[in-house]
Structures are given as C-alpha cells and as structure tokens.
Amino acid sequence: MQYGTRIGNHEGDVKYDPAFSPMPLPGWRFVTICHRWLAPPANFRATVQVCSFAFLAKPSKAHDVIRKITLLSVIICALALAVYFYAHHNWHPLPSGTMIDRVVVEKAARKLSIFRDGRRLKSYRVALGRSPIGPKEKEGDMKTPEGIYKIDSRNAQSSFHLALHISYPSNDDNTRAAERGVSAGFDIMIHGIRNGLGWMGAFYRRNDWTAGCIALTDEEIEELWRITPDGTTIEIRP
C-alpha cells in the first residue's frame, strides 16, 4: 500500500510526492481510497487529503493464473496416481485356486518364474542379495544361494510382510562351508518389502538390497504365498 498527500485550500493547489505516488505497471489498474480531514487554522481553511493506492491485477489475468495452477495440480495428481499404480499393480494376476509345483530363479536376469506341470505361468522381477554374483559360501557374505532347494516353511509375521523359507543350507552347502571353517548361513527367504516401506512398491528393484534373500513387492509375495504349497521345489540359477 502506497500513499500520496494533497494539501491546499482549493483544487488547483495539488502536490504529489513522487516517492509515494508510483505509476501503475502495464496491465494493472489502481483503486484510490481517499480520507479527508478539515484543519481550520486561524487565517485560512486547509483541506488535507491522503490517498492510498492499491494496485490490483486485472481480473482476467488472475483467472488465467488460477486456471493454470488448477491444471498443473490435476496433472501432478494424475502422474502421482500413475506412478503409484505402476509401483503396486500386480500384473496378470493368477486366478483363484491356482497352485504351482516349481519355482525357478535366474539371478543374472533378476527373474523368478513359476511353473505348473512344466508350463510357465508367470514371471516376476526380483531383487537379490547386495553381493549377487556367485553362490552363497558363508554367513554374512550377502550372496543369494545357487542350487536346488525346497520351500519348507513360511512366516506370516515376517519383518518383510510375508516370507517363504528356502531349505538352504543343504548338506552339500554345510560340507563346503565346514571345509573352509565357516558357517554356511541360514534364513534364506522369498519375501516382500521391509515393513513400513511397502509404499516403495516396484521401485525397490532399483538395487539389490537383501542379505541374500529374494525380494518381491508386497502384492507379489501375497500372490506367491497363496499359490505355493510347502514342499515346492525351487531352483536358483546363476
């Protein structure tokens, strides 16, 4: 808000202070609000008028700005929904009652495929241990095992949503580890995302992040949990 001052005893005696009476910007208009005081000295009657100028945007310009902000908000919301859908959608869900008899993990391709009677039903993208190349050799090496195992148990209270336990280490794994004087490790699972981070969805696959397990999204492990009976064979290939 800026102010100009007019002092005088008739309309011709007008003086504006340029410092307080700026010209309106192009495309803008101003509204003048005036306040009058009568100050009657002994020898003359002076009229003091203080005018305040409020610069206002053209209504059409304001409407354009609001329209653009609304359009941008709609676009951002649509993109956010699309990203969420991509990250959490379970593509090609299997029908109720489906059961599988074999799981094959291809480490190099970061792919887990499920089979029934030799026919592949579906494949999932996975994340592996933080050191994914080569077979697991000892506890703490962050490698995912390689070999043929079984799904031998499950944990509905897992810290990673749901977990299917793999029967690693086998007798051969224990023998090789003992020859090196180390522990072969244990608790290798197929599981979801760490509890509290499920919102990441498919974006968890940007890096291999587990301690040697095989990770799916929460939506995918829910499906695999439903269709995989205990005793199912799992083959983990290099």
Helices and strands as residue ranges (DSSP letters): E 2-8, G 18-20, E 28-39, E 46-57, H 59-88, E 102-106, E 111-116, E 119-125, E 147-155, E 163-166, H 171-180, E 189-191, G 198-206, E 214-215, H 218-227, E 233-237
